[in-house]
Amino acid sequence: MSSSVLSNAKSLSEYVVGRQPRSPALTGRPAVWRTATLAGCVLAVVVAARVGHPAAYLEADPALAQLLRGMALIKACIVVGSVGAVLWRCGWALSAPAGVGFMLGSSVLAGSTMLIWQLCCIPLAAVAFHAALIGMLLLGRR
C-alpha cells in the first residue's frame, strides 16, 4: 500500500470498507436535547391533564375506569423507561432529525398516557401511544 492512499483516506473504516461514512450533521449538545425532551414531555402531560374531566366516567362505570387507569399506569412505566433511554441516548451526538424524532416521540408517549389516565379520547390516545412507541423503536434502530 502506498502512503498516498492512506493519507487521502479520511478514516481507517473508509479505507477498509471503501465507502464514505454517513454524513448527517451531528450535534453534540446533549443538554439541549435532554432539556427539550423533558420540557416537551411536561408540556404534553400538562395539556392532556387540562383536556380531560374523568369525574363523569368514574361515576358511570367505576370498574371500567379502574381498569383503564391500571392500563395507564402500565403505559406510564413504559413512558418512564423509554424517556430514560432517550435521555441516555441524548448523551451522544445526534442528528437534528433524530433529536426531533426522539423529542416528539417522548412527548406523544407522555401526553397520550395522560389522556388515557384522564379517560379522554382513549382510542386516539392508544393509537398515538403505540405509533409513537413504534416510531421511536424504528428511529433508535438507525
Wavefront OBJ file of the C-alpha trace (Angstrom):
o trace
v 0.000 0.000 0.000
v 1.237 3.404 -0.779
v 1.287 6.162 1.768
v -0.663 8.446 -0.592
v -3.688 6.131 -0.425
v -3.624 6.158 3.360
v -3.097 9.900 3.549
v -6.087 10.550 1.290
v -8.380 8.323 3.347
v -10.311 10.219 5.982
v -10.542 7.261 8.314
v -9.463 3.681 8.555
v -13.059 2.479 8.196
v -13.418 4.424 4.960
v -10.254 2.796 3.633
v -11.221 -0.724 4.719
v -14.864 -0.608 3.690
v -14.331 1.640 0.690
v -17.280 3.936 1.255
v -17.927 7.329 2.703
v -19.275 7.465 6.251
v -22.808 8.755 6.742
v -22.881 12.499 6.901
v -25.903 13.838 8.762
v -24.975 16.915 10.696
v -24.350 15.577 14.179
v -24.901 17.893 17.086
v -23.014 17.388 20.285
v -25.416 19.295 22.537
v -26.761 16.708 24.977
v -28.056 19.283 27.469
v -30.193 20.947 24.799
v -31.755 17.680 23.633
v -32.359 16.481 27.188
v -33.944 19.753 28.236
v -36.129 19.887 25.129
v -37.257 16.288 25.620
v -38.179 16.824 29.269
v -39.886 20.137 28.516
v -41.900 18.540 25.716
v -42.982 15.691 27.977
v -44.031 18.037 30.778
v -45.918 20.275 28.358
v -47.732 17.297 26.812
v -48.737 15.968 30.235
v -50.000 19.380 31.394
v -52.042 19.929 28.226
v -53.501 16.408 28.356
v -54.388 16.845 32.029
v -56.326 20.004 31.181
v -58.272 18.331 28.367
v -59.973 15.502 30.215
v -62.504 15.539 33.036
v -62.813 11.954 34.293
v -65.395 12.522 37.045
v -68.391 11.539 34.893
v -66.701 8.358 33.687
v -65.602 7.418 37.188
v -69.208 7.622 38.427
v -70.762 5.913 35.386
v -68.640 2.759 35.338
v -66.087 2.623 38.144
v -64.828 -0.876 37.257
v -64.023 0.094 33.664
v -62.433 3.341 34.825
v -60.274 1.410 37.274
v -59.207 -0.996 34.524
v -58.338 1.853 32.149
v -56.387 3.675 34.822
v -54.475 0.496 35.563
v -53.580 0.290 31.876
v -52.499 3.929 32.034
v -50.166 3.097 34.929
v -48.599 0.298 32.882
v -48.175 2.716 29.979
v -46.626 5.255 32.375
v -43.975 2.666 33.304
v -43.242 2.217 29.601
v -43.004 6.006 29.203
v -40.555 6.314 32.091
v -38.358 3.585 30.606
v -38.440 4.974 27.091
v -37.819 8.570 28.176
v -34.929 7.334 30.303
v -33.492 5.535 27.282
v -33.939 8.659 25.151
v -32.221 10.840 27.751
v -29.356 8.352 27.866
v -29.164 8.353 24.051
v -29.113 12.159 24.030
v -25.746 11.972 25.773
v -24.148 11.116 22.450
v -24.080 13.119 19.250
v -27.443 13.118 17.495
v -28.515 14.286 14.086
v -31.130 17.013 14.197
v -33.886 14.801 12.700
v -33.149 12.045 15.232
v -33.210 14.505 18.127
v -36.511 15.979 17.000
v -37.950 12.498 16.455
v -36.955 11.351 19.935
v -38.287 14.561 21.472
v -41.647 14.382 19.694
v -41.994 10.651 20.280
v -41.381 11.056 24.001
v -43.859 13.922 24.193
v -46.557 11.960 22.383
v -45.986 8.952 24.657
v -46.313 11.079 27.788
v -49.317 13.032 26.547
v -51.240 10.005 25.325
v -50.669 8.236 28.631
v -52.131 11.207 30.485
v -55.119 11.248 28.122
v -55.794 7.602 28.963
v -55.448 8.389 32.682
v -57.962 11.219 32.234
v -60.307 8.796 30.403
v -60.428 11.151 27.428
v -60.053 10.250 23.741
v -58.977 6.718 24.635
v -58.947 5.219 21.095
v -56.996 8.175 19.702
v -54.609 8.165 22.664
v -53.989 4.420 22.331
v -53.212 4.715 18.616
v -50.933 7.710 19.247
v -49.132 5.878 22.065
v -48.409 2.783 20.006
v -47.483 4.755 16.873
v -45.016 6.882 18.855
v -43.537 3.815 20.534
v -43.043 2.009 17.217
v -41.633 5.170 15.651
v -39.122 5.600 18.462
v -38.083 1.955 18.223
v -37.504 2.330 14.488
v -35.665 5.603 14.991
v -33.448 4.063 17.663
v -32.583 1.228 15.309
v -30.869 3.605 12.871
l 1 2 3 4 5 6 7 8 9 10 11 12 13 14 15 16 17 18 19 20 21 22 23 24 25 26 27 28 29 30 31 32 33 34 35 36 37 38 39 40 41 42 43 44 45 46 47 48 49 50 51 52 53 54 55 56 57 58 59 60 61 62 63 64 65 66 67 68 69 70 71 72 73 74 75 76 77 78 79 80 81 82 83 84 85 86 87 88 89 90 91 92 93 94 95 96 97 98 99 100 101 102 103 104 105 106 107 108 109 110 111 112 113 114 115 116 117 118 119 120 121 122 123 124 125 126 127 128 129 130 131 132 133 134 135 136 137 138 139 140 141 142
